[in-house]
Amino acid sequence: MSKDDEKSKKNKPKILTKYDQFVIPRLRDIPVWVREGLTDDEIAKRLNIHIWTLGDYRRKHPKFAEALERPTKWETHVYPRLAEIQQWFQEGVDSGVIVKNLGIAPATWYEYIDKHPMLAELVKWSKSVIISRVETSLLKAATGFEYEEIKTIIEEDKNGKKRTRIEKVKRYQPPNPTAMIFYLKNRAPNEWNDRREILIDTKAAELERKQLFLDMIESDVIEAEYEAIEESNYTEEGIDESDA
């Protein structure tokens, strides 16, 4: 190629594609549209390109694909609400209800627990807190406890004027036998469990039966008790004894 050809090639104007004309100038706008919730079809219309062209550009141009990347539900639905999730677990809310509150599928919930140690630790810790609270309440019920009962009393004087009086009474809740039994069976099962396992050595008994059977087969004479019965002939008229 001659120098004149190279020079003319350099001076030749570049043909602009639709990507150069419509997409590159709007690369900063596209992430904003994505956050606003626009679909790919709506974004394509704003860029004056066909939806198929948008898909083609996404495959060919990494910057465009990055601009179109949508946040996951972890970023939009779960991560911003970690404090609420912790509170729900501490209140004893079931995970199925939590999933509905977050607006995600159960499979997505468990996928995020596997992928994000932050969520896994939160779930584990929150469940341990509620379990600890239940154990404390069970122990109190098993050992007995004092509590304060508050009553709000509305009184009316002779003139019909009403006044409110708060009355506090200390009471004692005696130990609950059912709670005591449940606690002891779970905390000290070896001493308090009603279940008793009885192990019977059946192997020795089986060997003894087999040996007895072999002894009977190998024996030349098998003794048996018997009783001799005298034979008689019976006729229609009566008994006809053969030796008569």
BELVENZI-V43197 format. One record per residue. N is the residue number from 1. SS is DSSP state (A for helix, B for strand, O for the rest). OMEGA is omega in radians with two decimals (NA if undefined). Layout:
<<N/SS/OMEGA> <N/SS/OMEGA>>
This chain:
<<1/O/-3.11> <2/O/3.14> <3/A/-3.14> <4/A/3.13> <5/A/3.14> <6/A/-3.12> <7/A/3.14> <8/A/3.12> <9/A/3.13> <10/A/-3.10> <11/A/-3.13> <12/O/-3.10> <13/O/-3.14> <14/O/3.11> <15/O/-3.12> <16/O/3.06> <17/O/3.09> <18/A/3.11> <19/A/3.13> <20/A/-3.03> <21/A/-2.94> <22/A/-3.01> <23/A/-3.07> <24/A/3.14> <25/A/-3.07> <26/A/-3.08> <27/A/3.13> <28/A/-3.12> <29/A/-3.03> <30/A/3.11> <31/A/3.10> <32/A/3.11> <33/A/3.13> <34/A/3.14> <35/A/3.10> <36/O/3.07> <37/O/3.11> <38/O/3.10> <39/O/3.10> <40/A/-3.14> <41/A/3.12> <42/A/3.11> <43/A/3.12> <44/A/3.12> <45/A/3.12> <46/A/3.14> <47/O/-3.12> <48/O/3.07> <49/O/3.13> <50/O/-3.13> <51/A/3.09> <52/A/3.10> <53/A/3.10> <54/A/3.11> <55/A/3.12> <56/A/3.12> <57/A/3.13> <58/A/3.14> <59/A/-3.02> <60/A/-3.00> <61/O/-3.10> <62/A/-3.13> <63/A/3.11> <64/A/3.11> <65/A/3.11> <66/A/3.12> <67/A/-3.13> <68/A/-3.06> <69/O/-3.10> <70/O/3.10> <71/O/3.11> <72/O/3.11> <73/A/3.02> <74/A/-3.12> <75/A/-3.04> <76/A/-2.99> <77/A/-2.99> <78/A/-3.04> <79/A/3.14> <80/A/-3.05> <81/A/-3.12> <82/A/3.13> <83/A/3.11> <84/A/3.13> <85/A/3.10> <86/A/-3.14> <87/A/3.13> <88/A/3.14> <89/A/3.14> <90/A/3.10> <91/O/3.10> <92/O/3.13> <93/O/-3.12> <94/O/-3.12> <95/A/3.09> <96/A/3.10> <97/A/3.13> <98/A/3.12> <99/A/3.11> <100/A/3.11> <101/A/-3.11> <102/A/-3.14> <103/O/3.11> <104/O/3.13> <105/O/3.10> <106/A/3.13> <107/A/3.11> <108/A/3.11> <109/A/-3.12> <110/A/3.06> <111/A/3.13> <112/A/3.08> <113/A/3.12> <114/A/-3.04> <115/A/-2.99> <116/O/3.14> <117/A/3.13> <118/A/3.14> <119/A/-3.14> <120/A/3.13> <121/A/3.12> <122/A/3.13> <123/A/-3.13> <124/A/-3.11> <125/A/-3.10> <126/A/3.11> <127/A/3.13> <128/A/3.13> <129/A/-3.12> <130/A/3.10> <131/A/3.11> <132/A/3.12> <133/A/3.12> <134/A/3.12> <135/A/3.11> <136/A/3.11> <137/A/3.11> <138/A/3.12> <139/A/3.10> <140/A/3.14> <141/A/-3.11> <142/A/-3.07> <143/A/-3.10> <144/O/-3.11> <145/B/3.06> <146/B/3.09> <147/B/-3.09> <148/B/3.14> <149/B/-3.09> <150/B/3.12> <151/B/3.05> <152/B/-3.06> <153/B/3.10> <154/B/-3.11> <155/B/3.13> <156/B/-3.12> <157/O/-3.07> <158/O/-3.12> <159/O/3.13> <160/O/3.13> <161/O/-3.10> <162/B/3.06> <163/B/-3.10> <164/B/3.13> <165/B/3.13> <166/B/-3.11> <167/B/3.12> <168/B/-3.12> <169/B/3.08> <170/B/-3.14> <171/B/-3.13> <172/B/3.08> <173/B/-3.11> <174/O/3.13> <175/O/3.13> <176/O/-3.10> <177/A/-3.14> <178/A/3.12> <179/A/3.11> <180/A/-3.11> <181/A/-3.12> <182/A/-3.11> <183/A/-3.10> <184/A/3.14> <185/A/-3.12> <186/A/-3.11> <187/A/3.14> <188/O/-3.04> <189/A/-3.11> <190/A/-3.11> <191/A/-2.95> <192/A/-3.13> <193/O/-3.14> <194/O/-3.07> <195/O/3.11> <196/O/3.13> <197/O/3.12> <198/O/-3.12> <199/O/-3.13> <200/O/-3.14> <201/O/-3.10> <202/A/-3.10> <203/A/-3.14> <204/A/-3.14> <205/A/3.13> <206/A/3.10> <207/A/3.13> <208/A/3.12> <209/A/3.13> <210/A/-3.14> <211/A/3.11> <212/A/3.13> <213/A/3.13> <214/A/3.12> <215/A/-3.14> <216/A/-3.14> <217/A/-3.07> <218/A/-3.11> <219/O/3.13> <220/O/-3.08> <221/O/3.08> <222/O/-3.13> <223/O/3.11> <224/O/3.07> <225/O/3.13> <226/O/-3.12> <227/O/-3.13> <228/O/-3.12> <229/O/-3.13> <230/O/-3.10> <231/O/3.13> <232/O/3.07> <233/B/-3.10> <234/B/3.04> <235/O/-3.13> <236/O/-3.07> <237/O/-3.11> <238/O/-3.11> <239/B/3.10> <240/B/-3.08> <241/O/-3.06> <242/O/-3.08> <243/O/-3.06> <244/O/NA>>
